[in-house]
């Protein structure tokens, strides 16, 4: 485990250590115990606080969602979330909504920013197309009729009064 922690971007943290002498009061011959946690260090990312997107960025996010659904249906590797603009790499909350000929076909999202926006769009596109419990998974024959909408959410903010809520 210690070797794995050294090879990856990970960390081993000591949680507690003790020995049998603590319980028995006898310290001449003891057994030692150790508890540690091994985890991968999170990537350094920032919160997306800019919510205006250029037309090129909007098209790239929509294309990522469409390419993700298409790749899953055609059993191909999922597209990269490296879209070439910084906002896609910042933490972002979003919903992906799918319509087929104007009818809702799936809608799933995160209200809290827990992943970079590009990763959020890719995973929510998959969830909306294949995991929305209200619908059967999307079929390949539906691809030409699918319209995709992405809603990027602003960060959550505490409110002191409901009058602070601004609709729209």
C-alpha positions in Angstrom: 0.0 0.0 0.0 2.8 2.4 0.8 4.5 1.7 -2.5 1.2 2.4 -4.3 0.8 5.7 -2.4 4.3 6.7 -3.6 3.6 5.8 -7.3 0.4 7.7 -7.7 -0.9 11.1 -6.8 -2.1 9.7 -3.5 -1.5 10.1 0.2 -1.3 7.8 3.2 -2.6 9.4 6.3 -2.1 8.0 9.8 -5.4 7.7 11.6 -4.4 6.1 14.9 -1.8 3.8 16.4 -1.7 1.9 19.7 -0.4 -1.2 21.3 -1.7 -3.9 23.5 0.0 -2.4 26.5 -2.6 0.4 26.6 -5.3 -2.2 27.5 -3.2 -4.6 29.7 -0.9 -2.1 31.4 2.0 -4.5 30.5 4.6 -2.9 28.2 7.4 -5.6 28.3 5.9 -7.4 25.3 3.3 -5.7 23.2 1.5 -6.0 19.9 1.2 -2.9 17.8 -1.8 -1.7 15.9 -2.1 0.9 13.1 -5.0 2.4 11.2 -4.3 4.5 8.1 -6.2 5.8 5.1 -5.0 5.6 1.6 -6.6 8.0 -0.9 -6.0 9.7 -4.2 -5.3 13.4 -3.9 -8.0 15.5 -5.6 -7.1 17.5 -8.6 -6.5 21.2 -8.0 -9.6 22.8 -9.7 -11.4 26.0 -9.1 -15.1 26.8 -9.0 -16.6 28.1 -12.2 -18.0 31.5 -11.3 -18.2 32.9 -14.8 -21.5 31.9 -16.5 -21.4 33.6 -19.8 -20.2 31.3 -22.5 -19.1 32.2 -26.0 -21.0 30.6 -28.9 -18.0 28.4 -29.6 -17.9 27.2 -26.0 -21.7 26.5 -26.0 -21.3 24.5 -29.2 -18.3 22.5 -27.7 -20.3 21.6 -24.6 -23.4 20.5 -26.7 -21.1 18.5 -29.0 -19.5 16.8 -26.0 -22.9 15.7 -24.8 -24.0 14.5 -28.2 -20.7 12.7 -28.9 -20.8 11.1 -25.5 -24.3 9.6 -26.1 -23.3 8.6 -29.6 -20.1 6.9 -28.4 -22.0 4.9 -25.8 -24.6 3.7 -28.3 -21.9 2.7 -30.9 -19.8 1.1 -28.1 -16.8 3.4 -28.8 -14.5 5.2 -26.3 -16.1 8.2 -24.7 -14.9 11.6 -25.9 -12.3 13.6 -24.1 -13.5 16.3 -21.7 -10.5 18.5 -22.7 -12.4 21.1 -24.7 -9.7 23.6 -25.0 -11.2 26.4 -22.8 -10.6 27.0 -19.1 -14.3 27.1 -18.0 -14.7 23.4 -19.0 -11.9 22.5 -16.6 -13.4 24.4 -13.6 -15.8 22.9 -11.2 -19.3 23.2 -12.6 -22.8 22.0 -11.8 -25.1 21.3 -14.7 -28.2 19.5 -16.0 -28.4 17.8 -19.4 -31.9 17.6 -20.8 -32.8 15.5 -23.8 -35.9 15.9 -26.0 -37.0 13.6 -28.9 -39.3 15.4 -31.3 -40.2 17.9 -28.6 -41.0 15.3 -25.9 -38.9 15.0 -22.8 -36.6 12.0 -23.2 -34.3 12.4 -20.1 -33.0 15.0 -17.7 -30.5 14.5 -15.0 -27.9 16.8 -13.4 -26.0 17.9 -10.4 -27.0 21.0 -8.4 -23.6 21.1 -6.7 -20.3 21.5 -8.5 -18.3 18.4 -7.7 -16.4 17.8 -10.9 -14.9 19.9 -13.7 -17.7 21.2 -16.0 -16.6 19.0 -19.0 -16.7 15.9 -16.8 -20.1 16.9 -15.4 -21.6 17.4 -18.9 -20.2 14.0 -20.1 -21.5 12.1 -17.1 -24.9 13.9 -17.0 -25.4 13.2 -20.7 -24.9 9.5 -20.1 -27.2 9.6 -17.1 -30.0 11.6 -19.0 -29.8 9.2 -22.0 -29.5 5.9 -20.2 -30.3 6.2 -16.5 -33.3 8.5 -16.1 -35.7 6.1 -14.3 -38.7 7.7 -16.1 -37.6 6.5 -19.5 -36.2 3.5 -21.3 -32.6 4.1 -22.4 -32.1 6.0 -25.6 -31.7 3.9 -28.8 -29.4 4.5 -31.7 -32.3 5.0 -34.1 -33.3 8.1 -32.0 -30.0 9.9 -32.4 -31.1 12.1 -35.4 -34.2 13.3 -33.5 -32.6 14.2 -30.2 -32.3 17.8 -29.1 -29.9 18.4 -26.2 -30.1 21.3 -23.7 -27.4 22.1 -21.1 -28.1 24.2 -18.0 -25.0 25.3 -16.2 -25.8 26.4 -12.6 -24.2 29.1 -10.6 -22.6 28.2 -7.3 -24.9 27.7 -4.3 -25.1 30.7 -2.0 -26.6 31.0 1.5 -29.7 33.3 1.7 -30.7 35.2 4.8 -34.2 36.0 3.4 -36.4 34.5 0.6 -36.6 38.1 -0.9 -33.0 37.6 -2.0 -34.1 34.9 -4.5 -33.9 36.3 -8.0 -36.0 34.2 -10.5 -34.3 33.7 -13.9 
